[in-house]
């Protein structure tokens, strides 16, 4: 865990709990290592390269930190940090979205009535 430094000032809204901070750290680590990871994945899948080169690329890919994998990133609510029921357009959980919409804090969203 000492490999990744957490930023003293985080660049998105309100961080409530450690899960949200950890998710932010994973996103930053993924963005920094994405080009290297894609290059290694290309080298592993390229059958025209020598087998030894492909094996070395596979070893380097497997030794990369787990935070650099795209599957580690999870959509979380920016208000409460929940990982389930998150509306991706608003980056909020269903419950927080409902509260904010009813309070009129989300522009263009109003309660439906017919």
mmCIF file of the C-alpha atoms, coordinates in Angstrom:
data_MODEL
# 
_entry.id   MODEL 
# 
loop_
_atom_site.group_PDB 
_atom_site.id 
_atom_site.type_symbol 
_atom_site.label_atom_id 
_atom_site.label_alt_id 
_atom_site.label_comp_id 
_atom_site.label_asym_id 
_atom_site.label_entity_id 
_atom_site.label_seq_id 
_atom_site.pdbx_PDB_ins_code 
_atom_site.Cartn_x 
_atom_site.Cartn_y 
_atom_site.Cartn_z 
_atom_site.occupancy 
_atom_site.B_iso_or_equiv 
_atom_site.pdbx_formal_charge 
_atom_site.auth_seq_id 
_atom_site.auth_comp_id 
_atom_site.auth_asym_id 
_atom_site.auth_atom_id 
_atom_site.pdbx_PDB_model_num 
ATOM 1   C CA . UNK A 1 1   ? 0.000   0.000   0.000   1.00 0.00 ? 1   UNK A CA 1 
ATOM 2   C CA . UNK A 1 2   ? 2.955   2.320   0.438   1.00 0.00 ? 2   UNK A CA 1 
ATOM 3   C CA . UNK A 1 3   ? 3.454   2.259   -3.337  1.00 0.00 ? 3   UNK A CA 1 
ATOM 4   C CA . UNK A 1 4   ? 0.532   4.653   -3.808  1.00 0.00 ? 4   UNK A CA 1 
ATOM 5   C CA . UNK A 1 5   ? 0.469   8.020   -2.118  1.00 0.00 ? 5   UNK A CA 1 
ATOM 6   C CA . UNK A 1 6   ? -2.924  9.460   -1.280  1.00 0.00 ? 6   UNK A CA 1 
ATOM 7   C CA . UNK A 1 7   ? -3.345  13.042  -2.348  1.00 0.00 ? 7   UNK A CA 1 
ATOM 8   C CA . UNK A 1 8   ? -3.597  15.599  0.413   1.00 0.00 ? 8   UNK A CA 1 
ATOM 9   C CA . UNK A 1 9   ? -6.187  17.511  -1.600  1.00 0.00 ? 9   UNK A CA 1 
ATOM 10  C CA . UNK A 1 10  ? -8.593  15.327  -3.544  1.00 0.00 ? 10  UNK A CA 1 
ATOM 11  C CA . UNK A 1 11  ? -10.087 16.568  -6.785  1.00 0.00 ? 11  UNK A CA 1 
ATOM 12  C CA . UNK A 1 12  ? -13.705 15.522  -6.405  1.00 0.00 ? 12  UNK A CA 1 
ATOM 13  C CA . UNK A 1 13  ? -16.458 16.741  -4.107  1.00 0.00 ? 13  UNK A CA 1 
ATOM 14  C CA . UNK A 1 14  ? -17.139 15.309  -0.717  1.00 0.00 ? 14  UNK A CA 1 
ATOM 15  C CA . UNK A 1 15  ? -15.266 12.249  0.471   1.00 0.00 ? 15  UNK A CA 1 
ATOM 16  C CA . UNK A 1 16  ? -17.187 10.564  3.219   1.00 0.00 ? 16  UNK A CA 1 
ATOM 17  C CA . UNK A 1 17  ? -15.408 7.320   4.005   1.00 0.00 ? 17  UNK A CA 1 
ATOM 18  C CA . UNK A 1 18  ? -12.240 5.361   3.311   1.00 0.00 ? 18  UNK A CA 1 
ATOM 19  C CA . UNK A 1 19  ? -13.881 3.327   0.535   1.00 0.00 ? 19  UNK A CA 1 
ATOM 20  C CA . UNK A 1 20  ? -14.423 6.450   -1.537  1.00 0.00 ? 20  UNK A CA 1 
ATOM 21  C CA . UNK A 1 21  ? -10.864 7.630   -0.933  1.00 0.00 ? 21  UNK A CA 1 
ATOM 22  C CA . UNK A 1 22  ? -9.541  4.186   -1.874  1.00 0.00 ? 22  UNK A CA 1 
ATOM 23  C CA . UNK A 1 23  ? -11.627 4.185   -5.049  1.00 0.00 ? 23  UNK A CA 1 
ATOM 24  C CA . UNK A 1 24  ? -10.173 7.579   -5.967  1.00 0.00 ? 24  UNK A CA 1 
ATOM 25  C CA . UNK A 1 25  ? -6.663  6.212   -5.403  1.00 0.00 ? 25  UNK A CA 1 
ATOM 26  C CA . UNK A 1 26  ? -7.458  3.247   -7.666  1.00 0.00 ? 26  UNK A CA 1 
ATOM 27  C CA . UNK A 1 27  ? -8.714  5.555   -10.407 1.00 0.00 ? 27  UNK A CA 1 
ATOM 28  C CA . UNK A 1 28  ? -5.545  7.656   -10.279 1.00 0.00 ? 28  UNK A CA 1 
ATOM 29  C CA . UNK A 1 29  ? -3.308  4.553   -10.316 1.00 0.00 ? 29  UNK A CA 1 
ATOM 30  C CA . UNK A 1 30  ? -5.247  3.079   -13.240 1.00 0.00 ? 30  UNK A CA 1 
ATOM 31  C CA . UNK A 1 31  ? -4.951  6.302   -15.245 1.00 0.00 ? 31  UNK A CA 1 
ATOM 32  C CA . UNK A 1 32  ? -1.193  6.471   -14.678 1.00 0.00 ? 32  UNK A CA 1 
ATOM 33  C CA . UNK A 1 33  ? -0.519  2.843   -15.656 1.00 0.00 ? 33  UNK A CA 1 
ATOM 34  C CA . UNK A 1 34  ? -3.074  2.385   -18.433 1.00 0.00 ? 34  UNK A CA 1 
ATOM 35  C CA . UNK A 1 35  ? -0.671  2.950   -21.345 1.00 0.00 ? 35  UNK A CA 1 
ATOM 36  C CA . UNK A 1 36  ? 1.930   0.547   -19.940 1.00 0.00 ? 36  UNK A CA 1 
ATOM 37  C CA . UNK A 1 37  ? -0.720  -2.076  -19.230 1.00 0.00 ? 37  UNK A CA 1 
ATOM 38  C CA . UNK A 1 38  ? -2.123  -1.842  -22.765 1.00 0.00 ? 38  UNK A CA 1 
ATOM 39  C CA . UNK A 1 39  ? 1.363   -2.173  -24.267 1.00 0.00 ? 39  UNK A CA 1 
ATOM 40  C CA . UNK A 1 40  ? 2.069   -5.286  -22.201 1.00 0.00 ? 40  UNK A CA 1 
ATOM 41  C CA . UNK A 1 41  ? -1.302  -6.809  -23.093 1.00 0.00 ? 41  UNK A CA 1 
ATOM 42  C CA . UNK A 1 42  ? -0.577  -6.196  -26.774 1.00 0.00 ? 42  UNK A CA 1 
ATOM 43  C CA . UNK A 1 43  ? 2.826   -7.861  -26.442 1.00 0.00 ? 43  UNK A CA 1 
ATOM 44  C CA . UNK A 1 44  ? 1.306   -10.895 -24.711 1.00 0.00 ? 44  UNK A CA 1 
ATOM 45  C CA . UNK A 1 45  ? -1.329  -11.365 -27.417 1.00 0.00 ? 45  UNK A CA 1 
ATOM 46  C CA . UNK A 1 46  ? 0.989   -10.741 -30.376 1.00 0.00 ? 46  UNK A CA 1 
ATOM 47  C CA . UNK A 1 47  ? 1.808   -14.192 -31.762 1.00 0.00 ? 47  UNK A CA 1 
ATOM 48  C CA . UNK A 1 48  ? 4.513   -12.868 -34.116 1.00 0.00 ? 48  UNK A CA 1 
ATOM 49  C CA . UNK A 1 49  ? 6.777   -11.996 -31.192 1.00 0.00 ? 49  UNK A CA 1 
ATOM 50  C CA . UNK A 1 50  ? 9.186   -14.608 -29.783 1.00 0.00 ? 50  UNK A CA 1 
ATOM 51  C CA . UNK A 1 51  ? 7.806   -16.774 -27.006 1.00 0.00 ? 51  UNK A CA 1 
ATOM 52  C CA . UNK A 1 52  ? 10.390  -15.507 -24.517 1.00 0.00 ? 52  UNK A CA 1 
ATOM 53  C CA . UNK A 1 53  ? 9.394   -11.871 -25.105 1.00 0.00 ? 53  UNK A CA 1 
ATOM 54  C CA . UNK A 1 54  ? 5.726   -12.737 -24.651 1.00 0.00 ? 54  UNK A CA 1 
ATOM 55  C CA . UNK A 1 55  ? 6.504   -14.618 -21.432 1.00 0.00 ? 55  UNK A CA 1 
ATOM 56  C CA . UNK A 1 56  ? 8.459   -11.664 -20.032 1.00 0.00 ? 56  UNK A CA 1 
ATOM 57  C CA . UNK A 1 57  ? 5.583   -9.326  -20.891 1.00 0.00 ? 57  UNK A CA 1 
ATOM 58  C CA . UNK A 1 58  ? 3.133   -11.703 -19.197 1.00 0.00 ? 58  UNK A CA 1 
ATOM 59  C CA . UNK A 1 59  ? 5.303   -11.789 -16.084 1.00 0.00 ? 59  UNK A CA 1 
ATOM 60  C CA . UNK A 1 60  ? 5.540   -7.988  -15.967 1.00 0.00 ? 60  UNK A CA 1 
ATOM 61  C CA . UNK A 1 61  ? 1.790   -7.709  -16.444 1.00 0.00 ? 61  UNK A CA 1 
ATOM 62  C CA . UNK A 1 62  ? 1.071   -10.096 -13.602 1.00 0.00 ? 62  UNK A CA 1 
ATOM 63  C CA . UNK A 1 63  ? 3.482   -8.266  -11.296 1.00 0.00 ? 63  UNK A CA 1 
ATOM 64  C CA . UNK A 1 64  ? 1.798   -4.894  -11.756 1.00 0.00 ? 64  UNK A CA 1 
ATOM 65  C CA . UNK A 1 65  ? -0.107  -3.615  -8.735  1.00 0.00 ? 65  UNK A CA 1 
ATOM 66  C CA . UNK A 1 66  ? -3.728  -4.724  -8.506  1.00 0.00 ? 66  UNK A CA 1 
ATOM 67  C CA . UNK A 1 67  ? -4.915  -1.096  -8.371  1.00 0.00 ? 67  UNK A CA 1 
ATOM 68  C CA . UNK A 1 68  ? -3.856  -0.685  -12.009 1.00 0.00 ? 68  UNK A CA 1 
ATOM 69  C CA . UNK A 1 69  ? -6.534  -3.135  -13.179 1.00 0.00 ? 69  UNK A CA 1 
ATOM 70  C CA . UNK A 1 70  ? -9.741  -1.685  -14.598 1.00 0.00 ? 70  UNK A CA 1 
ATOM 71  C CA . UNK A 1 71  ? -11.847 -4.239  -12.724 1.00 0.00 ? 71  UNK A CA 1 
ATOM 72  C CA . UNK A 1 72  ? -10.787 -2.712  -9.408  1.00 0.00 ? 72  UNK A CA 1 
ATOM 73  C CA . UNK A 1 73  ? -12.653 0.522   -10.150 1.00 0.00 ? 73  UNK A CA 1 
ATOM 74  C CA . UNK A 1 74  ? -16.193 0.659   -8.862  1.00 0.00 ? 74  UNK A CA 1 
ATOM 75  C CA . UNK A 1 75  ? -18.777 3.379   -9.344  1.00 0.00 ? 75  UNK A CA 1 
ATOM 76  C CA . UNK A 1 76  ? -19.493 4.939   -5.975  1.00 0.00 ? 76  UNK A CA 1 
ATOM 77  C CA . UNK A 1 77  ? -21.906 7.566   -4.766  1.00 0.00 ? 77  UNK A CA 1 
ATOM 78  C CA . UNK A 1 78  ? -20.215 10.938  -4.346  1.00 0.00 ? 78  UNK A CA 1 
ATOM 79  C CA . UNK A 1 79  ? -22.522 11.802  -1.466  1.00 0.00 ? 79  UNK A CA 1 
ATOM 80  C CA . UNK A 1 80  ? -22.354 8.710   0.710   1.00 0.00 ? 80  UNK A CA 1 
ATOM 81  C CA . UNK A 1 81  ? -19.820 6.342   -0.831  1.00 0.00 ? 81  UNK A CA 1 
ATOM 82  C CA . UNK A 1 82  ? -22.284 3.510   -1.491  1.00 0.00 ? 82  UNK A CA 1 
ATOM 83  C CA . UNK A 1 83  ? -21.223 1.026   -4.141  1.00 0.00 ? 83  UNK A CA 1 
ATOM 84  C CA . UNK A 1 84  ? -24.634 -0.300  -5.123  1.00 0.00 ? 84  UNK A CA 1 
ATOM 85  C CA . UNK A 1 85  ? -27.581 1.350   -6.790  1.00 0.00 ? 85  UNK A CA 1 
ATOM 86  C CA . UNK A 1 86  ? -25.490 4.157   -8.260  1.00 0.00 ? 86  UNK A CA 1 
ATOM 87  C CA . UNK A 1 87  ? -26.944 6.166   -11.144 1.00 0.00 ? 87  UNK A CA 1 
ATOM 88  C CA . UNK A 1 88  ? -23.953 6.669   -13.431 1.00 0.00 ? 88  UNK A CA 1 
ATOM 89  C CA . UNK A 1 89  ? -25.278 9.883   -15.016 1.00 0.00 ? 89  UNK A CA 1 
ATOM 90  C CA . UNK A 1 90  ? -25.391 11.638  -11.644 1.00 0.00 ? 90  UNK A CA 1 
ATOM 91  C CA . UNK A 1 91  ? -22.780 9.578   -9.725  1.00 0.00 ? 91  UNK A CA 1 
ATOM 92  C CA . UNK A 1 92  ? -25.241 9.288   -6.856  1.00 0.00 ? 92  UNK A CA 1 
ATOM 93  C CA . UNK A 1 93  ? -27.035 6.434   -5.176  1.00 0.00 ? 93  UNK A CA 1 
ATOM 94  C CA . UNK A 1 94  ? -30.755 6.060   -5.766  1.00 0.00 ? 94  UNK A CA 1 
ATOM 95  C CA . UNK A 1 95  ? -31.634 7.303   -2.307  1.00 0.00 ? 95  UNK A CA 1 
ATOM 96  C CA . UNK A 1 96  ? -29.387 10.382  -2.414  1.00 0.00 ? 96  UNK A CA 1 
ATOM 97  C CA . UNK A 1 97  ? -30.578 11.163  -5.924  1.00 0.00 ? 97  UNK A CA 1 
ATOM 98  C CA . UNK A 1 98  ? -34.178 11.095  -4.732  1.00 0.00 ? 98  UNK A CA 1 
ATOM 99  C CA . UNK A 1 99  ? -33.441 13.369  -1.770  1.00 0.00 ? 99  UNK A CA 1 
ATOM 100 C CA . UNK A 1 100 ? -31.517 15.869  -3.879  1.00 0.00 ? 100 UNK A CA 1 
ATOM 101 C CA . UNK A 1 101 ? -34.126 15.849  -6.657  1.00 0.00 ? 101 UNK A CA 1 
ATOM 102 C CA . UNK A 1 102 ? -36.981 16.441  -4.216  1.00 0.00 ? 102 UNK A CA 1 
ATOM 103 C CA . UNK A 1 103 ? -35.033 19.282  -2.632  1.00 0.00 ? 103 UNK A CA 1 
ATOM 104 C CA . UNK A 1 104 ? -34.556 20.826  -6.105  1.00 0.00 ? 104 UNK A CA 1 
ATOM 105 C CA . UNK A 1 105 ? -30.765 20.676  -6.015  1.00 0.00 ? 105 UNK A CA 1 
ATOM 106 C CA . UNK A 1 106 ? -30.419 18.864  -9.355  1.00 0.00 ? 106 UNK A CA 1 
ATOM 107 C CA . UNK A 1 107 ? -31.175 21.144  -12.312 1.00 0.00 ? 107 UNK A CA 1 
ATOM 108 C CA . UNK A 1 108 ? -33.553 19.747  -14.905 1.00 0.00 ? 108 UNK A CA 1 
ATOM 109 C CA . UNK A 1 109 ? -34.925 17.016  -12.648 1.00 0.00 ? 109 UNK A CA 1 
ATOM 110 C CA . UNK A 1 110 ? -38.383 17.170  -11.148 1.00 0.00 ? 110 UNK A CA 1 
ATOM 111 C CA . UNK A 1 111 ? -40.850 14.715  -9.733  1.00 0.00 ? 111 UNK A CA 1 
ATOM 112 C CA . UNK A 1 112 ? -43.028 13.094  -12.367 1.00 0.00 ? 112 UNK A CA 1 
ATOM 113 C CA . UNK A 1 113 ? -46.788 13.488  -12.174 1.00 0.00 ? 113 UNK A CA 1 
ATOM 114 C CA . UNK A 1 114 ? -49.345 12.409  -14.716 1.00 0.00 ? 114 UNK A CA 1 
# 
